[in-house]
């Protein structure tokens, strides 16, 4: 498996990026509504998109925090469901993956 310190640094960098994006999105969502009714409709649609992006970012933040905890606990790379290795290629693609591909495919 890749060096855990490198993985941890990568996860922390992504966490910092996502946290900044969430703050930016929350700021955009708190902006006062435009007095123009037509513009309000456009802004409402944009706000829905922003809320979706924020939700995705918050989920990924949660997953990254869990992966950082697994690194600290020494269980990173073990499937949270069956205990088998998650797989190096899967972790390269999704460094915060908590399950092997077999267990993850059973959930969806």
Residue pairs with C-beta under 8 A, 6 or more apart in sequence:
1 77
1 88
1 91
2 88
2 91
2 92
4 71
4 76
7 71
7 76
7 91
7 95
8 68
8 71
10 95
11 64
11 67
11 68
11 71
11 95
11 96
12 68
14 60
14 64
14 95
15 61
15 64
15 65
15 68
18 57
18 60
18 61
18 64
19 61
21 53
21 57
22 54
22 57
22 58
22 61
25 50
25 53
25 54
25 57
26 54
28 50
29 47
29 50
29 51
29 54
33 40
33 43
34 40
34 43
60 96
63 96
63 98
64 96
66 96
66 98
67 76
67 95
67 96
67 97
67 98
70 76
70 77
70 78
70 98
77 85
77 86
77 91
78 84
78 85
78 86
79 85
79 86
79 98
79 99
79 100
79 103
80 98
80 99
80 103
81 99
81 100
81 103
82 100
82 102
82 103
84 100
84 102
85 100
86 97
86 98
86 99
86 100
87 100
87 101
90 97
90 100
90 101
91 97
97 104
99 107
